[in-house]
Structures are given as C-alpha cells and as structure tokens.
Amino acid sequence: MQRNKVLVIGSLNMDLVVQVPRVPRDGETVLGSEFHRYFGGKGANQAVAAARQGAPTIMAGRVGADAFGRDQIAALQAEGIDTSYLLVDAECSSGVAFIVIDTQGNNRIMVVPGANGAVSPQDMAALEPVMAECSCVVIQLEIPLAAVLAAVRAAHAQGAKVILNPAPAQPLPLDIYPCLTVITPNESEAQLLTGVAVSDLASARQAAQVLLDRGVLAVVITLGAQGAYGLTLSGEFHFPAHPVDVVDTVAAGDTFTGALAALIAEGRSLKEAVEYANAAAALAVTRRGAQPSVPTRAEVLRFLGK
Ligand code: RIB
C-alpha cells in the first residue's frame, strides 16, 4: 500500500486578532484599529498547509462542544481534511488564541488551550492504525507533552516519518530525539532546545549539530529574514528568505512545516521540500490571519516561477 497521507496531531484555536499601532505597556490602554477572527492553532494551521499543497491530510486533536469547535471542524472539512479522528470534548471549551499585531507585523500571542489541553496519551494509542497508513505524522508542542511523546513514539513504531515542530518550545527528554525524522525549530526554539543562541548561519549550524548528535535524522531551522537552514548526516543546505513585504507573520512557521510534510509525503527530497516550504512561508507573511494566509500549491509554484 502506498503511504502518501499526512496525519497532523495537535491544537486547534480560534484566533481573536487585534491590530494595534503598538503593544500596550503595563497598565496602559491602546486603541486598536481592527479586530478579526481567524481559524488557527498550530496543528490545524499545519494541516491546512499540508492539504493546500495537495497532500491527503488527516487532523487529530480535540475541540470543545461549542460554536468555535463546530466552526473549526467545518472549516477543516471545507479544505478536504479528514476530521474523523477529531474528538469533541464536552468537558472543555475550544482553544482560543488572543493575538496582538503591531504595524510592523510583529505579534504577541496568548493561548487558552481548552480542549487542546485534554489531548491524552490514550488518544494517541487509538491513532496507531491510522499512523500505520501515513507517510508523515506531524506534531507540535501546543498539546500536553505526555500526549506529544506518546504520539512520537507510536508514529515511529508504526514506521511513519515523524516531523516535530517544537513550538511553543519546551525542553524534551533526550530519548525522544532518535524517534524524530525531521525537527523544525525557529531560532528561539533551537536556542531553548540546545542552549546555542541562534542568530546567523554559523550558530544555526552549531545548534543543528547538537540536535543531530541527539539522534534526529534531519534538522531544519527556520531563520525568519535569513531563510531556512538544513543539516543531515549527508550535509547541509541553506535557502535565503524571499524578499517580500511582511504584513503578518502568524502561521508562517506552521505553513513551513505543513508544506514540508506534504512534499516529503509525496517523496520529494528534504532539500526540495525545504526550498518549497521556504517559498510557501514567504507568501504566508504577506497575508493576514493564520489559515487565510496559507498559500495553495498553485500560488507557491507561481511564486517560484515554476
Ligand atoms: O502558530 C500560530 C498559531 O499559534 C496561531 O494560529 C495561534 O492559534 C497559536 O496557536
């Protein structure tokens, strides 16, 4: 059986976004210029990114039994994503993210996990048969760590490629790294995981080497305005960032990881997948919102002139 599916395990949030001239100081009130509601959550964003690149995609996680949860499921289904492994949790509200964006496109995010916080290792055990049918299993750190670790171990045991986007960053047990096919931290996440302050290519290489030495097969560090850097046992590569007008960076990293997974699932090399994901993420920062900013495959190919 051909394994070309992508299973994304992770969070779903309703993003409540306020545009402000600048982020308020302690005790200060600042008048915002715009308010928007977008579908978000690192897991759901990555699932949308994989699906818009053409990968058959499954999303697993939890939403609350409320309007936000119902809307989230409907939005994923409209993308053609299989939601049959999403649990509706009657005990919790759906996840919500409060996002403040300034005029430079910088963001601050506060997340109330709600049902995302109830995702459990038992949920992951139930996913083992579907993991066995998937090429890639994609996981982030916006659900409880115990569930993440159970998912990584189970997906690895089922022979799937495991892609971990370690966001938001937290320390991980050393024995989990050999189960990872690809890890995709940004600069600050790479620093938290390795202790190496990542600011340029040389420090990215140093941090990536630490992760490689822990047993990950491939390390891809997203470097914002400096592009993306990759290191495997067979060598390194770097793709500079595309010069674009940055409007909103929310979900740029998610677009990168989801697009990367889609290309790996269809059998592209890691280097090809990173080049493509780097372009997808560049397009995402030119648009507002989390899921609305994720480009389709046709848009990425046009951007790359292919
Ligand atoms: O990575 C961006 C996402 O982080 C947002 O969509 C928000 O929901 C938070 O989870």
Boltz pocket constraint, residues with backbone or C-beta under 6 A from the ligand:
constraints:
  - pocket:
      binder: B
      contacts: [[A, 11], [A, 13], [A, 14], [A, 15], [A, 39], [A, 40], [A, 41], [A, 42], [A, 45], [A, 96], [A, 97], [A, 109], [A, 111], [A, 142], [A, 250], [A, 251], [A, 252], [A, 253], [A, 254], [A, 290]]
      max_distance: 6.0
